[in-house]
Amino acid sequence: MLLQAEISKDGTIQNLQLLSGHPMLAPAAIEAVKQWRYKPYLLNGEPVAVETQVDVIFSLSGG
């Protein structure tokens, strides 16, 4: 599953969108990625927002 996201100046995820993947798995991936926090990207020592793509891989575990 591939998502497009913006990492804000404070490291939170903003503007999360599905680029590709199974639509039934999208809500779970989006909810998980929304909780992630990144170290802000610095440009000349100042935090800036950046766009990135996030690849979420689902796996089934047998039980």
N, C-alpha and C positions, 0 to 999 in steps of 0.2 A: 504494500500500500504506500503510495507516494503522496505526501502532503506538502503544500506550500505554506510557509509561515514567515512572519516578521518577528525578529527578536528585538524587543524595544530597548530603549536606553537603560532601563532598569533590569533587563534580562528576562522579562516575562514574554510569553508567546502572545502575539496579536495577529489578527487577520488570517486565521487558519482556514485553509481550503483544501479539499480533496482534488488531487490531480489525476490519480488513477488507482484502481483497486476495486474490490468487491463492495458494492454499496451497503450490503448488510453488515460489513465489518467496520465501515467508516465511523459510525458513532462511537464505538469503543476506542478506536485509534485516536479520534479527535479529543475525546475526554481524557485519555491518557496523556497526550502531548500537551494539552492545555495546562497540565499540572507541572510540567517541566520548567526548570529555571536555568538560565544560562548566565555565565559571566559576561557582562556587557562587552561588546566589541569597542575597542578604543581607536580613535583616529586623532593623531597629534595629542594624545593624552586625555581626550574628551570622549565620553561614551556617545555612540551613535546607534541608531536603529539600522538593522541590516535584514535583507531578505534571504531566506535559505529554503532548501528542500529537505524534508525529513522522510526517511524510508522506515516504515514500521513493518516488522516481520512477525507474523503470527505463526505459532507452532502448536500442534496438538500433542498432549502428553497422554500416553496410555495409562490406564489405572486399573 
